[in-house]
């Protein structure tokens, strides 16, 4: 990281950003071309969970290359200045790298869906029909590396 003064090293602060984020952007590589998608998610113990349809571009890419990058950001606000060079943005963000896996096990799906639902509702557990479990695919990302960054100043 070039701007060491903006680096967040404390894992509790990094996880706080993840827990406050409403969207996770997952980046994949499809035969050398980038592909990024915003997703609803759940997070627990350096593991991310997403739900999706049983087929699609994300799952096709993961089957070929499961290396992913994820991004979260919160507290984004534009700060104006006297001239263009004095404009900036405040934010807190996290970037993570890991490996994605497609989950088929019904018990792991239930647990993952509860983690996702808890992220948005603050409640858990929930009931899921067998058909819903059958038709829902879970993507699990085991995060291997994470870093945080923040800008609290008014200009860049």
Buried (B, 14 or more C-beta within 10 A) or exposed (E): EEEEEBEBEEEEEBBBBBEEBEEBBBBBBEEEEEEEBEBBBBBBEBBBBBBBEEEEEBBEBBEEBBEBBBBBBBBEEEBEEEEEEEBBBBBBBBBBBBBBBBBEEEEBBBBBBBBBBBBEEEEBEEEBEEEEBEEBBBBBBBBEEBBBBBBEEBBE
